[in-house]
């Protein structure tokens, strides 16, 4: 498909999505829709550039402050304990995660620590050979010292594969390298267990999940547009993706049940 045509289709989809989300927001505003009990958000970069997956620091803080009006912060570790029946989550809760492990997210550390929010960042083990085409950017990654600093601030460190390749195109040996070897390499660098895994672009299948369990990961987070419940498969944890195409009004609506269903239908119907 021609790139210009793709751009036109993308702009049309953004306009259509925005209209739907505004409608959903007003349904929520009048209390006509029930919100999910547990929300897990996925961010990538905190910056003011024009990359789609960058969110400005001011906008990020605005979104977090909005969430705190209705939800309490939780960690991914608590979600894992909840799924195993070790704890109960009685109040509406949200979790913040970051994929890829870009250095610019360090700007959020003090803000989140002050609010007692403990995010998880999913990083690549082989940053030098990262697949830039899949990532869509060449921004700087967090280094080992940065990760230890975040760990000391209460963050969880997870794995996002070795080089961020498209898992749907890999053979069994390549999958093992991206999943199993990456865990060993990260643990060697960081000197603590790495238990959580984020699928690059949310792509996974039965072979990928098998590799995760064999490697010793205890959670796998996706970009599936579904609602988390006590019955959720720990290797299919759904998240809500946030990027700079979302207006603040859209952010208020994008995690509502109708928005989740709408996103799933859109993803399954139209693939750019």
Residue pairs with C-beta under 8 A, 6 or more apart in sequence:
1 272
6 272
9 270
9 272
10 272
13 266
13 270
14 245
17 250
17 262
17 266
18 247
18 250
20 259
20 262
21 249
21 250
21 253
21 254
21 259
22 249
22 250
22 253
24 33
24 253
24 256
24 258
24 259
24 262
25 249
25 250
25 252
25 253
25 256
27 33
27 256
27 258
28 35
28 252
28 253
28 256
33 256
33 257
33 258
34 257
35 70
35 92
35 255
35 256
35 257
36 92
36 227
36 228
36 255
36 256
36 257
36 260
37 89
37 92
37 93
37 229
38 74
38 79
38 82
38 89
38 92
38 93
38 94
38 95
38 228
39 67
39 71
39 92
39 93
39 94
39 95
39 228
39 240
39 255
40 76
40 79
40 94
40 95
40 97
40 221
40 228
40 237
40 238
40 239
40 240
41 94
41 95
41 96
41 97
41 239
41 240
41 241
41 242
41 255
42 97
42 98
42 99
42 198
42 221
42 223
42 239
42 240
42 241
42 242
43 53
43 55
43 60
43 96
43 97
43 98
43 99
43 105
43 242
44 53
44 54
44 98
44 99
44 100
44 102
44 243
45 51
45 53
45 54
45 55
45 100
45 102
45 104
45 105
45 137
45 139
46 54
46 55
46 56
46 57
46 60
46 102
46 104
46 105
46 107
46 108
47 54
47 55
47 56
47 57
47 104
47 139
48 54
48 56
48 57
51 136
51 137
51 139
51 244
52 136
52 243
52 244
52 245
53 136
53 137
53 243
53 244
54 104
54 243
54 244
55 63
55 242
55 243
55 244
56 244
57 107
57 108
59 244
59 248
60 108
61 111
62 248
63 242
63 248
63 251
64 96
64 111
64 112
64 115
64 117
66 248
66 251
66 252
67 94
68 115
70 92
71 91
71 92
71 93
71 94
72 91
72 92
72 93
72 94
73 93
73 94
73 95
73 96
73 115
73 116
73 117
73 118
74 89
74 93
74 94
74 95
75 95
75 118
75 119
75 120
75 154
75 156
76 95
76 97
76 120
76 156
76 158
76 196
76 219
76 221
77 118
77 156
78 87
78 89
78 93
78 95
79 89
79 95
79 219
79 228
79 237
80 196
80 218
80 219
80 234
81 87
82 88
82 89
82 230
83 230
83 232
83 234
84 234
85 230
95 119
95 120
96 112
96 117
96 119
96 120
97 119
97 120
97 121
97 122
97 158
97 198
97 221
97 239
98 105
98 119
98 120
98 121
98 122
99 122
99 160
99 198
100 122
100 123
100 124
100 135
100 141
100 160
100 164
101 121
101 122
101 123
101 124
101 127
101 141
101 142
101 147
101 160
102 139
102 140
102 141
102 142
103 139
103 140
103 141
103 142
103 143
103 146
104 139
104 140
105 121
105 142
106 142
106 146
106 149
106 150
108 119
109 149
109 150
109 153
109 155
112 118
112 119
112 153
113 153
113 154
118 154
118 155
118 156
119 155
119 156
120 155
120 156
120 157
120 158
120 196
121 142
121 147
121 150
121 155
121 156
121 157
121 158
122 158
122 159
122 160
122 196
122 197
122 198
122 221
123 141
123 142
123 147
123 157
123 158
123 159
123 160
123 186
124 130
124 141
124 160
124 161
124 162
124 163
124 164
124 182
125 159
125 161
125 162
125 181
125 182
125 183
125 185
125 186
125 189
126 162
126 163
126 182
126 185
127 141
129 162
129 163
130 141
130 163
130 164
131 163
131 164
131 165
131 166
132 138
134 164
134 165
134 166
134 200
134 201
135 164
142 150
144 189
144 190
147 157
147 190
148 190
150 157
151 157
151 190
151 192
156 196
157 186
157 190
157 192
157 194
158 194
158 195
158 196
158 197
158 198
158 219
158 221
159 179
159 182
159 183
159 186
159 194
159 196
159 197
159 198
159 217
160 197
160 198
160 200
161 167
161 178
161 179
161 182
161 197
161 199
161 200
162 177
162 178
162 181
162 182
162 185
163 178
164 200
165 174
165 178
165 200
166 200
166 201
166 203
167 175
167 178
167 199
167 200
167 203
167 204
167 205
167 208
168 203
168 205
170 178
172 207
175 207
175 208
175 211
176 211
179 197
179 208
179 211
179 212
179 215
179 217
180 211
180 214
180 215
183 194
183 197
183 215
183 216
183 217
186 194
187 193
187 194
194 217
195 216
195 217
195 218
195 219
196 217
196 218
196 219
196 220
196 221
197 212
197 217
197 219
197 220
197 221
198 220
198 221
199 208
199 220
199 221
199 222
199 223
201 223
202 222
202 223
202 224
202 239
204 220
204 222
204 235
204 236
209 220
209 235
209 236
212 220
212 235
213 235
217 235
218 234
219 234
219 235
219 237
220 234
220 235
220 236
220 237
221 237
221 239
222 236
222 237
222 238
222 239
223 238
223 239
223 241
224 236
224 238
224 239
224 264
225 238
225 260
225 261
225 263
225 264
225 267
226 232
226 238
226 260
226 264
227 238
227 257
227 260
228 237
228 238
232 238
240 254
240 255
240 260
242 251
242 254
246 254
253 259
254 263
